[in-house]
Amino acid sequence: MSGAAAPAAVPGRNPGRGPARVGSARAHVTVVPDAGPAAGASHPHDAEERTRDRVLNAVLEHGPISAAELGDLLGFTPAAVRRHLDHLSRTGVIEVKRAARAGAGAGRPARRYVLSSQGQSSLGNDYLDIATVALRRLGEAAGPEAVRQFAVERFADMERRYAPEIEQAGPDIAARAQILSEALSRDGFVASAQSIEAKAPLPAALSSVQLCQGHCPIQHLAAQFPVFCDVETEVFSRLVGVDVRRLSTLARGGHVCTTHIPTGRPAAVGTSRPAAPGNPDEVSNHLQERP
């Protein structure tokens, strides 16, 4: 969910950390080159851990993904991929999502891998527990509107940074959504934007973009305070220039955060500005998140 702070740790690592602001933690997920014995690793265990990090990063960026797809993507043998997947499953940082196979033939659902809630949390920030307690105390002392105001202030920085480059895309909503996706990825959200064209007889006005975020640096905090997801969605709506709708969030158990962005009409350009805290005019159907 927003901005710029310390790189996030990959599970199994323990780098030094510094304080990070709530709502602005940047989670850098670095793909580590393959590190077999010939790569100069100081110890076989280090090589194994580095290779496992590659598998974990691929699951984060491309999940849900099958073992076969991981092998093709990383150039690993099926046995090597399954060994690392089994280890990551045992430690609880990934989990299996079963999906129906494509085509008319019957068969067992395909096993596809995604980061678990534990895995998402382990990529987060050590200070989130402290922030959660602090915000709970703030809500008790000053009411929920004070927590919302805090969230609005945190996401105002994201909006200020993203707005100039998104405005350069003009009124094309798909182009604006793509730039938003790229900006989010720079801030560690592992984002992607996929255009979905409406097929006849459906009108072209029903075309859309699905904006997905594979990582949320403050997932644990957002699970306790959904207003952070709400405010982020409001920011997206103003940035792209149309009303958007949240379909799923990591904080509520989804394997990605997914935002539906309709592209059937031009964007209202040049209007992005941080909302005034508590402004009821900012609330619209983007809050209708699916379970």
C-alpha positions in Angstrom: 0.0 0.0 0.0 2.3 3.0 -0.3 5.6 4.5 -0.8 9.3 4.4 0.2 11.1 2.8 3.0 13.4 -0.1 3.8 13.6 -3.2 1.5 11.5 -6.1 2.7 13.2 -9.2 3.8 12.7 -12.5 2.1 11.8 -15.3 4.5 14.9 -17.0 5.8 17.0 -13.8 5.7 17.6 -11.4 8.5 19.2 -8.2 7.1 19.6 -5.1 9.2 16.5 -2.9 9.3 15.8 0.7 10.0 12.5 2.5 11.0 9.9 2.9 8.3 6.9 5.1 8.1 3.5 3.4 8.2 1.8 3.5 4.8 5.1 4.1 3.0 7.0 0.9 3.3 8.6 -0.1 0.0 9.0 -3.9 -0.4 11.8 -4.6 -2.9 11.6 -8.2 -4.1 14.9 -9.0 -5.8 15.2 -11.9 -8.1 18.5 -13.5 -7.2 20.5 -15.1 -10.0 20.7 -18.9 -10.0 23.4 -19.9 -7.5 24.6 -23.4 -7.9 28.0 -24.6 -6.7 29.6 -23.2 -9.9 28.3 -19.7 -9.1 30.9 -19.2 -6.4 28.7 -19.7 -3.3 30.7 -20.0 -0.1 28.7 -22.9 1.1 26.2 -25.4 -0.6 23.5 -24.3 1.9 23.9 -20.7 0.7 23.4 -21.8 -2.9 20.3 -23.7 -1.9 18.9 -20.8 0.0 19.5 -18.4 -2.9 17.8 -20.8 -5.4 14.9 -21.1 -3.0 14.6 -17.3 -2.9 14.3 -17.4 -6.7 11.4 -19.8 -6.5 9.7 -17.7 -3.8 10.1 -14.5 -5.8 8.7 -16.2 -8.9 5.6 -17.4 -6.9 5.2 -13.9 -5.5 5.4 -12.2 -8.9 3.5 -14.8 -11.1 1.3 -16.8 -8.7 -1.0 -18.6 -8.9 1.6 -20.7 -10.8 2.1 -24.4 -11.3 5.3 -26.3 -10.6 5.7 -27.0 -14.4 5.4 -23.3 -15.2 7.9 -22.4 -12.5 10.4 -24.9 -14.0 10.0 -23.4 -17.4 10.3 -19.9 -16.1 13.4 -20.5 -14.0 15.0 -23.3 -16.0 14.9 -25.8 -13.2 14.2 -29.5 -13.4 10.8 -30.7 -12.1 12.5 -32.5 -9.2 14.4 -29.3 -8.2 11.2 -27.1 -8.3 9.2 -29.6 -6.3 11.9 -29.9 -3.6 11.9 -26.1 -3.1 8.1 -25.9 -3.2 7.8 -28.6 -0.6 10.2 -26.8 1.7 8.4 -23.4 1.2 5.0 -25.2 1.8 6.3 -26.8 5.0 7.5 -23.5 6.4 4.1 -21.9 5.6 5.2 -19.1 3.3 3.4 -20.5 0.2 0.2 -22.5 -0.2 -1.6 -24.5 -2.9 -4.6 -23.1 -4.7 -6.5 -25.8 -6.7 -7.9 -24.6 -10.0 -10.0 -26.4 -12.6 -8.1 -27.5 -15.6 -8.8 -25.8 -18.9 -10.7 -27.7 -21.5 -13.7 -30.0 -21.5 -11.8 -33.1 -20.1 -12.4 -34.1 -16.5 -9.5 -34.5 -14.1 -8.1 -33.5 -10.8 -7.8 -29.7 -10.2 -4.4 -28.3 -11.0 -2.1 -27.4 -8.1 -1.0 -23.8 -8.3 1.1 -22.0 -5.8 0.6 -18.5 -4.2 2.1 -16.7 -1.2 0.3 -17.5 2.0 -0.7 -14.9 4.5 2.3 -15.8 6.5 4.5 -15.3 3.5 3.0 -11.9 2.7 3.5 -10.9 6.4 7.1 -12.0 6.3 7.8 -9.7 3.4 6.4 -6.8 5.4 7.8 -4.4 8.0 8.8 -5.2 11.6 7.1 -2.1 12.9 3.6 -3.0 11.7 2.7 -4.6 15.0 3.6 -1.4 16.8 1.7 0.7 14.2 -1.4 -1.6 14.6 -1.4 -1.0 18.4 -0.9 2.7 18.0 -3.7 3.1 15.5 -6.0 1.0 17.7 -5.3 3.4 20.6 -5.9 6.4 18.2 -9.2 5.0 17.2 -10.2 4.4 20.8 -9.2 8.0 21.8 -10.3 10.0 18.8 -12.7 7.7 16.9 -12.5 6.0 13.5 -12.4 9.2 11.6 -9.0 10.0 13.1 -7.7 6.7 11.7 -9.2 7.5 8.3 -7.5 10.9 8.3 -4.2 9.2 9.1 -4.7 6.9 6.1 -5.6 9.8 3.8 -2.4 11.6 4.8 -0.3 8.6 4.2 -1.7 8.0 0.7 -1.6 11.7 -0.3 2.2 11.3 -0.9 1.5 8.4 -3.3 -1.0 10.5 -5.2 1.3 13.5 -5.4 4.1 11.4 -6.8 2.1 9.4 -9.3 -0.2 12.1 -10.7 2.2 14.0 -12.9 3.3 10.9 -15.0 -0.2 9.5 -15.1 -1.6 12.9 -16.4 0.9 12.7 -19.3 -1.0 9.7 -20.7 -3.9 11.9 -21.5 -7.5 10.6 -21.4 -6.8 7.0 -22.4 -7.8 5.0 -19.3 -5.9 1.8 -20.2 -2.7 3.9 -20.7 -3.2 5.6 -17.3 -3.8 2.2 -15.6 -0.6 0.9 -17.2 1.4 3.8 -15.9 -0.2 3.4 -12.4 0.8 -0.3 -12.5 4.4 0.6 -13.3 4.5 3.2 -10.6 3.2 0.7 -8.0 5.7 -1.9 -9.1 8.5 0.7 -8.5 7.2 1.0 -5.0 7.3 -2.7 -4.4 3.7 -3.7 -5.0 4.5 -6.2 -7.8 1.7 -4.8 -9.9 0.3 -5.6 -13.4 -2.5 -4.3 -15.6 -4.4 -6.6 -17.9 -6.8 -5.2 -20.5 -10.1 -7.1 -20.9 -11.9 -6.3 -24.2 -15.7 -6.8 -24.3 -16.6 -9.3 -27.0 -19.7 -8.9 -29.2 -22.6 -8.8 -28.5 -21.5 -6.9 -25.4 -20.9 -3.2 -25.9 -17.3 -1.9 -26.0 -18.2 0.3 -23.1 -17.9 -2.8 -20.9 -14.2 -3.2 -21.6 -11.9 -2.8 -18.6 -8.5 -3.2 -17.1 -7.8 -5.4 -14.1 -5.1 -3.9 -11.9 -3.4 -6.5 -9.7 -1.0 -6.0 -6.8 0.9 -9.2 -5.7 2.3 -7.7 -2.6 1.1 -5.3 0.1 3.7 -4.0 2.6 1.1 -3.3 5.2 -1.2 -6.2 4.7 -1.4 -7.0 8.4 -2.3 -3.4 9.2 -4.9 -3.3 6.4 -6.5 -6.5 7.7 -7.1 -4.7 11.1 -8.0 -1.4 9.5 -9.8 -1.8 6.1 -9.9 1.9 5.7 -6.4 1.8 4.3 -7.7 -0.3 1.4 -10.6 2.0 1.0 -8.5 5.1 0.8 -6.0 3.5 -1.6 -8.9 2.6 -3.9 -10.1 6.2 -3.8 -6.6 7.4 -4.8 -6.6 5.0 -7.8 -10.0 6.3 -8.8 -8.8 9.9 -8.9 -5.5 9.0 -10.6 -7.1 7.1 -13.5 -10.0 9.5 -13.7 -12.9 7.0 -13.5 -14.8 5.3 -10.7 -13.1 1.9 -9.9 -14.1 -1.1 -7.9 -12.0 -3.3 -5.6 -12.7 -7.0 -6.4 -10.3 -8.6 -3.9 -7.6 -7.7 -1.4 -4.7 -9.5 0.2 -5.9 -8.1 3.6 -9.2 -10.0 3.2 -7.7 -13.3 2.0 -7.2 -12.8 -1.7 -4.0 -14.0 -3.3 -3.7 -10.6 -5.0 -5.3 -7.2 -4.6 -7.5 -6.7 -7.8 -9.1 -3.5 -8.9 -11.6 -3.3 -11.8 -11.1 -0.2 -13.9 -13.7 0.5 -16.6 -12.2 1.8 -19.9 -15.4 2.5 -21.9 -15.1 6.3 -21.6 -12.3 8.9 -21.4 -10.8 9.8 -18.1 -11.5 13.1 -16.4 -7.9 14.4 -16.7 -6.2 17.0 -14.6 -8.4 16.4 -11.6 -6.4 14.2 -9.3 -6.0 15.7 -5.9 -5.9 14.3 -2.4 -9.3 14.0 -0.8 -10.3 16.0 2.2 -10.5 13.7 5.2 -14.0 12.6 5.8 -15.4 14.0 2.6 -18.5 11.8 1.9 -18.5 12.8 -1.8 -15.3 10.7 -2.3 -17.1 7.4 -1.4 -18.6 5.4 -4.3 -19.0 1.9 -5.6 -15.3 1.2 -5.4 -15.9 0.2 -1.8 -18.1 -2.8 -2.9 -15.4 -5.4 -2.5 -16.3 -9.0 -3.2 -15.7 -11.5 -0.4 
